[in-house]
């Protein structure tokens, strides 16, 4: 089974390099266009469901994908962004936010909650599915699945970019990341 992890489209805070964390910052006009393009990239794929973080920037992206492929959208709170604590809303080095505060959600906790949701759906859905989340959360998951080869501290994920996971024999592997329409 294939799981498509989608980072939401761009927001004004992305343009400012401001850490959004769990702040509910909406897509801007460019982000909406990116999300629409990403959704078109799924046309022709057999997608059983689209999962989404409850934050509006992810949910709006998820709804566009669901509409494009005719799949239901399910909100999953455990797909929300990493809790960046007191650095949320600030402009800091995204590759090392721990340098600025100690109250961040641990990366392993983020990865575990994300993997728990994805595993639950992978074990019960008949076809591939998409999950729309956030850069910090997806990077924590990629770090865990790749054994630290990519992800948090190493990889800058593009807005509305897609990371592909394969789920076989109860395990996830990374098959690609930062993919654009036509590449996934």
C-alpha positions as protocol buffer text, in pm:
chain_id: "A"
residue {
  index: 1
  type: UNK
  ca { x: 0 y: 0 z: 0 }
}
residue {
  index: 2
  type: UNK
  ca { x: 111 y: 355 z: -71 }
}
residue {
  index: 3
  type: UNK
  ca { x: 59 y: 642 z: 173 }
}
residue {
  index: 4
  type: UNK
  ca { x: 92 y: 993 z: 32 }
}
residue {
  index: 5
  type: UNK
  ca { x: 200 y: 1243 z: 299 }
}
residue {
  index: 6
  type: UNK
  ca { x: 115 y: 1594 z: 185 }
}
residue {
  index: 7
  type: UNK
  ca { x: 243 y: 1914 z: 339 }
}
residue {
  index: 8
  type: UNK
  ca { x: -22 y: 2187 z: 328 }
}
residue {
  index: 9
  type: UNK
  ca { x: 0 y: 2479 z: 87 }
}
residue {
  index: 10
  type: UNK
  ca { x: 183 y: 2799 z: 175 }
}
residue {
  index: 11
  type: UNK
  ca { x: 77 y: 3058 z: 431 }
}
residue {
  index: 12
  type: UNK
  ca { x: 188 y: 3414 z: 501 }
}
residue {
  index: 13
  type: UNK
  ca { x: 388 y: 3282 z: 797 }
}
residue {
  index: 14
  type: UNK
  ca { x: 573 y: 3037 z: 571 }
}
residue {
  index: 15
  type: UNK
  ca { x: 684 y: 3333 z: 362 }
}
residue {
  index: 16
  type: UNK
  ca { x: 810 y: 3507 z: 676 }
}
residue {
  index: 17
  type: UNK
  ca { x: 990 y: 3189 z: 795 }
}
residue {
  index: 18
  type: UNK
  ca { x: 778 y: 3213 z: 1109 }
}
residue {
  index: 19
  type: UNK
  ca { x: 719 y: 2887 z: 1299 }
}
residue {
  index: 20
  type: UNK
  ca { x: 346 y: 2817 z: 1288 }
}
residue {
  index: 21
  type: UNK
  ca { x: 326 y: 2520 z: 1519 }
}
residue {
  index: 22
  type: UNK
  ca { x: -34 y: 2472 z: 1623 }
}
residue {
  index: 23
  type: UNK
  ca { x: -138 y: 2827 z: 1541 }
}
residue {
  index: 24
  type: UNK
  ca { x: -426 y: 2813 z: 1293 }
}
residue {
  index: 25
  type: UNK
  ca { x: -276 y: 3020 z: 1012 }
}
residue {
  index: 26
  type: UNK
  ca { x: -479 y: 2993 z: 687 }
}
residue {
  index: 27
  type: UNK
  ca { x: -351 y: 2933 z: 336 }
}
residue {
  index: 28
  type: UNK
  ca { x: -271 y: 3247 z: 141 }
}
residue {
  index: 29
  type: UNK
  ca { x: -352 y: 3289 z: -230 }
}
residue {
  index: 30
  type: UNK
  ca { x: -28 y: 3119 z: -337 }
}
residue {
  index: 31
  type: UNK
  ca { x: -92 y: 2835 z: -91 }
}
residue {
  index: 32
  type: UNK
  ca { x: -440 y: 2780 z: -229 }
}
residue {
  index: 33
  type: UNK
  ca { x: -299 y: 2762 z: -583 }
}
residue {
  index: 34
  type: UNK
  ca { x: -33 y: 2515 z: -465 }
}
residue {
  index: 35
  type: UNK
  ca { x: -298 y: 2301 z: -294 }
}
residue {
  index: 36
  type: UNK
  ca { x: -513 y: 2300 z: -609 }
}
residue {
  index: 37
  type: UNK
  ca { x: -214 y: 2193 z: -819 }
}
residue {
  index: 38
  type: UNK
  ca { x: -126 y: 1921 z: -569 }
}
residue {
  index: 39
  type: UNK
  ca { x: -486 y: 1793 z: -579 }
}
residue {
  index: 40
  type: UNK
  ca { x: -474 y: 1772 z: -960 }
}
residue {
  index: 41
  type: UNK
  ca { x: -162 y: 1557 z: -925 }
}
residue {
  index: 42
  type: UNK
  ca { x: -379 y: 1290 z: -763 }
}
residue {
  index: 43
  type: UNK
  ca { x: -623 y: 1267 z: -1055 }
}
residue {
  index: 44
  type: UNK
  ca { x: -639 y: 909 z: -1181 }
}
residue {
  index: 45
  type: UNK
  ca { x: -509 y: 758 z: -856 }
}
residue {
  index: 46
  type: UNK
  ca { x: -728 y: 521 z: -657 }
}
residue {
  index: 47
  type: UNK
  ca { x: -737 y: 689 z: -315 }
}
residue {
  index: 48
  type: UNK
  ca { x: -958 y: 536 z: -44 }
}
residue {
  index: 49
  type: UNK
  ca { x: -951 y: 835 z: 191 }
}
residue {
  index: 50
  type: UNK
  ca { x: -781 y: 1164 z: 268 }
}
residue {
  index: 51
  type: UNK
  ca { x: -680 y: 1221 z: 630 }
}
residue {
  index: 52
  type: UNK
  ca { x: -609 y: 1567 z: 765 }
}
residue {
  index: 53
  type: UNK
  ca { x: -478 y: 1760 z: 1057 }
}
residue {
  index: 54
  type: UNK
  ca { x: -756 y: 1975 z: 1205 }
}
residue {
  index: 55
  type: UNK
  ca { x: -565 y: 2299 z: 1133 }
}
residue {
  index: 56
  type: UNK
  ca { x: -730 y: 2496 z: 851 }
}
residue {
  index: 57
  type: UNK
  ca { x: -423 y: 2514 z: 625 }
}
residue {
  index: 58
  type: UNK
  ca { x: -408 y: 2133 z: 615 }
}
residue {
  index: 59
  type: UNK
  ca { x: -782 y: 2074 z: 609 }
}
residue {
  index: 60
  type: UNK
  ca { x: -835 y: 2308 z: 313 }
}
residue {
  index: 61
  type: UNK
  ca { x: -559 y: 2125 z: 123 }
}
residue {
  index: 62
  type: UNK
  ca { x: -714 y: 1788 z: 215 }
}
residue {
  index: 63
  type: UNK
  ca { x: -1061 y: 1890 z: 100 }
}
residue {
  index: 64
  type: UNK
  ca { x: -924 y: 1987 z: -242 }
}
residue {
  index: 65
  type: UNK
  ca { x: -753 y: 1648 z: -276 }
}
residue {
  index: 66
  type: UNK
  ca { x: -1065 y: 1464 z: -157 }
}
residue {
  index: 67
  type: UNK
  ca { x: -1279 y: 1651 z: -409 }
}
residue {
  index: 68
  type: UNK
  ca { x: -1035 y: 1578 z: -693 }
}
residue {
  index: 69
  type: UNK
  ca { x: -1032 y: 1202 z: -629 }
}
residue {
  index: 70
  type: UNK
  ca { x: -1384 y: 1158 z: -492 }
}
residue {
  index: 71
  type: UNK
  ca { x: -1262 y: 1034 z: -153 }
}
residue {
  index: 72
  type: UNK
  ca { x: -1391 y: 1116 z: 195 }
}
residue {
  index: 73
  type: UNK
  ca { x: -1185 y: 1343 z: 420 }
}
residue {
  index: 74
  type: UNK
  ca { x: -1133 y: 1244 z: 783 }
}
residue {
  index: 75
  type: UNK
  ca { x: -991 y: 1481 z: 1046 }
}
residue {
  index: 76
  type: UNK
  ca { x: -728 y: 1314 z: 1263 }
}
residue {
  index: 77
  type: UNK
  ca { x: -601 y: 1531 z: 1553 }
}
residue {
  index: 78
  type: UNK
  ca { x: -279 y: 1328 z: 1577 }
}
residue {
  index: 79
  type: UNK
  ca { x: -176 y: 1458 z: 1234 }
}
residue {
  index: 80
  type: UNK
  ca { x: -153 y: 1813 z: 1368 }
}
residue {
  index: 81
  type: UNK
  ca { x: 175 y: 2001 z: 1367 }
}
residue {
  index: 82
  type: UNK
  ca { x: 444 y: 1952 z: 1627 }
}
residue {
  index: 83
  type: UNK
  ca { x: 388 y: 2161 z: 1937 }
}
residue {
  index: 84
  type: UNK
  ca { x: 670 y: 2414 z: 1914 }
}
residue {
  index: 85
  type: UNK
  ca { x: 592 y: 2562 z: 2254 }
}
residue {
  index: 86
  type: UNK
  ca { x: 731 y: 2909 z: 2314 }
}
residue {
  index: 87
  type: UNK
  ca { x: 899 y: 2934 z: 1972 }
}
residue {
  index: 88
  type: UNK
  ca { x: 562 y: 2917 z: 1796 }
}
residue {
  index: 89
  type: UNK
  ca { x: 505 y: 3241 z: 1608 }
}
residue {
  index: 90
  type: UNK
  ca { x: 872 y: 3333 z: 1613 }
}
residue {
  index: 91
  type: UNK
  ca { x: 1133 y: 3345 z: 1338 }
}
residue {
  index: 92
  type: UNK
  ca { x: 1404 y: 3099 z: 1447 }
}
residue {
  index: 93
  type: UNK
  ca { x: 1626 y: 2838 z: 1284 }
}
residue {
  index: 94
  type: UNK
  ca { x: 1375 y: 2571 z: 1180 }
}
residue {
  index: 95
  type: UNK
  ca { x: 1654 y: 2311 z: 1171 }
}
residue {
  index: 96
  type: UNK
  ca { x: 1736 y: 2371 z: 1538 }
}
residue {
  index: 97
  type: UNK
  ca { x: 1435 y: 2516 z: 1725 }
}
residue {
  index: 98
  type: UNK
  ca { x: 1550 y: 2341 z: 2045 }
}
residue {
  index: 99
  type: UNK
  ca { x: 1829 y: 2601 z: 2058 }
}
residue {
  index: 100
  type: UNK
  ca { x: 1568 y: 2865 z: 2146 }
}
residue {
  index: 101
  type: UNK
  ca { x: 1337 y: 2680 z: 2389 }
}
residue {
  index: 102
  type: UNK
  ca { x: 1305 y: 2358 z: 2583 }
}
residue {
  index: 103
  type: UNK
  ca { x: 926 y: 2323 z: 2578 }
}
residue {
  index: 104
  type: UNK
  ca { x: 894 y: 2164 z: 2232 }
}
residue {
  index: 105
  type: UNK
  ca { x: 712 y: 1836 z: 2174 }
}
residue {
  index: 106
  type: UNK
  ca { x: 975 y: 1561 z: 2144 }
}
residue {
  index: 107
  type: UNK
  ca { x: 1035 y: 1443 z: 1785 }
}
residue {
  index: 108
  type: UNK
  ca { x: 985 y: 1077 z: 1881 }
}
residue {
  index: 109
  type: UNK
  ca { x: 642 y: 1159 z: 2027 }
}
residue {
  index: 110
  type: UNK
  ca { x: 541 y: 1341 z: 1708 }
}
residue {
  index: 111
  type: UNK
  ca { x: 654 y: 1049 z: 1492 }
}
residue {
  index: 112
  type: UNK
  ca { x: 478 y: 793 z: 1709 }
}
residue {
  index: 113
  type: UNK
  ca { x: 141 y: 968 z: 1703 }
}
residue {
  index: 114
  type: UNK
  ca { x: 167 y: 1017 z: 1327 }
}
residue {
  index: 115
  type: UNK
  ca { x: 269 y: 655 z: 1265 }
}
residue {
  index: 116
  type: UNK
  ca { x: -12 y: 529 z: 1486 }
}
residue {
  index: 117
  type: UNK
  ca { x: -274 y: 704 z: 1271 }
}
residue {
  index: 118
  type: UNK
  ca { x: -115 y: 595 z: 943 }
}
residue {
  index: 119
  type: UNK
  ca { x: -77 y: 233 z: 1057 }
}
residue {
  index: 120
  type: UNK
  ca { x: -442 y: 217 z: 1168 }
}
residue {
  index: 121
  type: UNK
  ca { x: -566 y: 329 z: 826 }
}
residue {
  index: 122
  type: UNK
  ca { x: -310 y: 124 z: 631 }
}
residue {
  index: 123
  type: UNK
  ca { x: -430 y: -191 z: 803 }
}
residue {
  index: 124
  type: UNK
  ca { x: -798 y: -134 z: 726 }
}
residue {
  index: 125
  type: UNK
  ca { x: -832 y: 58 z: 399 }
}
residue {
  index: 126
  type: UNK
  ca { x: -858 y: -133 z: 71 }
}
residue {
  index: 127
  type: UNK
  ca { x: -650 y: 114 z: -134 }
}
residue {
  index: 128
  type: UNK
  ca { x: -383 y: 382 z: -105 }
}
residue {
  index: 129
  type: UNK
  ca { x: -460 y: 698 z: 92 }
}
residue {
  index: 130
  type: UNK
  ca { x: -335 y: 1052 z: 145 }
}
residue {
  index: 131
  type: UNK
  ca { x: -265 y: 1228 z: 475 }
}
residue {
  index: 132
  type: UNK
  ca { x: -227 y: 1607 z: 489 }
}
residue {
  index: 133
  type: UNK
  ca { x: -14 y: 1742 z: 770 }
}
residue {
  index: 134
  type: UNK
  ca { x: 266 y: 1990 z: 840 }
}
residue {
  index: 135
  type: UNK
  ca { x: 637 y: 2027 z: 775 }
}
residue {
  index: 136
  type: UNK
  ca { x: 755 y: 1967 z: 1131 }
}
residue {
  index: 137
  type: UNK
  ca { x: 529 y: 1667 z: 1187 }
}
residue {
  index: 138
  type: UNK
  ca { x: 606 y: 1505 z: 850 }
}
residue {
  index: 139
  type: UNK
  ca { x: 978 y: 1562 z: 901 }
}
residue {
  index: 140
  type: UNK
  ca { x: 963 y: 1395 z: 1244 }
}
residue {
  index: 141
  type: UNK
  ca { x: 795 y: 1095 z: 1082 }
}
residue {
  index: 142
  type: UNK
  ca { x: 1045 y: 1083 z: 793 }
}
residue {
  index: 143
  type: UNK
  ca { x: 1329 y: 1096 z: 1047 }
}
residue {
  index: 144
  type: UNK
  ca { x: 1186 y: 797 z: 1235 }
}
residue {
  index: 145
  type: UNK
  ca { x: 1108 y: 587 z: 927 }
}
residue {
  index: 146
  type: UNK
  ca { x: 1441 y: 659 z: 753 }
}
residue {
  index: 147
  type: UNK
  ca { x: 1653 y: 601 z: 1061 }
}
residue {
  index: 148
  type: UNK
  ca { x: 1764 y: 966 z: 1056 }
}
residue {
  index: 149
  type: UNK
  ca { x: 1878 y: 972 z: 692 }
}
residue {
  index: 150
  type: UNK
  ca { x: 1622 y: 1244 z: 611 }
}
residue {
  index: 151
  type: UNK
  ca { x: 1370 y: 1447 z: 806 }
}
residue {
  index: 152
  type: UNK
  ca { x: 1399 y: 1676 z: 1107 }
}
residue {
  index: 153
  type: UNK
  ca { x: 1720 y: 1877 z: 1109 }
}
residue {
  index: 154
  type: UNK
  ca { x: 1810 y: 1772 z: 754 }
}
residue {
  index: 155
  type: UNK
  ca { x: 1519 y: 1817 z: 514 }
}
residue {
  index: 156
  type: UNK
  ca { x: 1325 y: 2129 z: 419 }
}
residue {
  index: 157
  type: UNK
  ca { x: 988 y: 2016 z: 287 }
}
residue {
  index: 158
  type: UNK
  ca { x: 823 y: 2221 z: 15 }
}
residue {
  index: 159
  type: UNK
  ca { x: 469 y: 2349 z: 56 }
}
residue {
  index: 160
  type: UNK
  ca { x: 213 y: 2119 z: -108 }
}
residue {
  index: 161
  type: UNK
  ca { x: 495 y: 1870 z: -164 }
}
residue {
  index: 162
  type: UNK
  ca { x: 430 y: 1498 z: -131 }
}
residue {
  index: 163
  type: UNK
  ca { x: 630 y: 1237 z: 55 }
}
residue {
  index: 164
  type: UNK
  ca { x: 557 y: 875 z: -34 }
}
residue {
  index: 165
  type: UNK
  ca { x: 561 y: 588 z: 213 }
}
residue {
  index: 166
  type: UNK
  ca { x: 520 y: 222 z: 132 }
}
residue {
  index: 167
  type: UNK
  ca { x: 348 y: 2 z: 391 }
}
residue {
  index: 168
  type: UNK
  ca { x: 436 y: -366 z: 364 }
}
residue {
  index: 169
  type: UNK
  ca { x: 442 y: -643 z: 625 }
}
residue {
  index: 170
  type: UNK
  ca { x: 352 y: -397 z: 901 }
}
residue {
  index: 171
  type: UNK
  ca { x: 638 y: -154 z: 829 }
}
residue {
  index: 172
  type: UNK
  ca { x: 675 y: 179 z: 655 }
}
residue {
  index: 173
  type: UNK
  ca { x: 959 y: 274 z: 421 }
}
residue {
  index: 174
  type: UNK
  ca { x: 1023 y: 606 z: 247 }
}
residue {
  index: 175
  type: UNK
  ca { x: 987 y: 587 z: -131 }
}
residue {
  index: 176
  type: UNK
  ca { x: 1024 y: 959 z: -202 }
}
residue {
  index: 177
  type: UNK
  ca { x: 985 y: 1309 z: -61 }
}
residue {
  index: 178
  type: UNK
  ca { x: 942 y: 1666 z: -182 }
}
residue {
  index: 179
  type: UNK
  ca { x: 759 y: 1538 z: -488 }
}
residue {
  index: 180
  type: UNK
  ca { x: 556 y: 1771 z: -708 }
}
residue {
  index: 181
  type: UNK
  ca { x: 253 y: 1690 z: -927 }
}
residue {
  index: 182
  type: UNK
  ca { x: 353 y: 1438 z: -1192 }
}
residue {
  index: 183
  type: UNK
  ca { x: 622 y: 1290 z: -967 }
}
residue {
  index: 184
  type: UNK
  ca { x: 396 y: 1097 z: -729 }
}
